[in-house]
Amino acid sequence: MKGKKMSKAFFKNMLSRKHYAGFTFVEILASMLFMAIVIPVAVQGITIASRAGVAAERKRIAAELADEKITEFILDDSWREGEQEGTFENLGAQIESGYRWTLATTAWEEDTMRLITVTVYYTVQQKELSVQLSTLAPEEEESEE
């Protein structure tokens, strides 16, 4: 019997609420205000994430270019010619130009070695950034006997 009273009260309550099935003007204004705040913040977050992605991609490319350049200098022994600089040519259509490099060599304090450092410069949002890659090489050319 108790269940019948509860179900009658529930249906009676539902029938009386049928009038108020829509949203009020104040509720609509509140939701529009909420959207006006949330959408610009979300767009700003997406913009920042996109810029960070571009910066990370350019830094990755610069690191790969530095690795290739330092390997080239070590293999052909051209690092012995001293300080050098240049730009990268023929990077392909996928890679934006504007990467440049410098080579510096300094004496290694602990042994008869030279510290070879290649720095690759690149631009992100009108700001020049760089990646450095270093390795050690013997001071004198190894003679074959």
C-alpha angles and dihedrals in degrees: 000000000000090000091056092053091049093049092047090050090048094051092044089052091049092050092051091051093054088091093061101049095124134068123266122240091249091054091051091049091049092051091048090051090050091051091047088058100039101045097057091046091050092048090049090051092051090049093051091047091050092051091048089051092052091048092049092049093051091048090051091051091048091052091050091049091049090051092050092047096049090047089052092050092049095047097049095034090231090136087080089071089076132232113011139169139184148137132266116253130198097016091158134248093285095060121068114231122236100090115130132177141208130196123211129177126195135174116267109232100213102050144004091283135116124229108224115198126186116192120195117198124204137168128238119177093344090307121116114226131175144206122208127203122184138185139169126249132180115271095228129042112260109245120219113227 
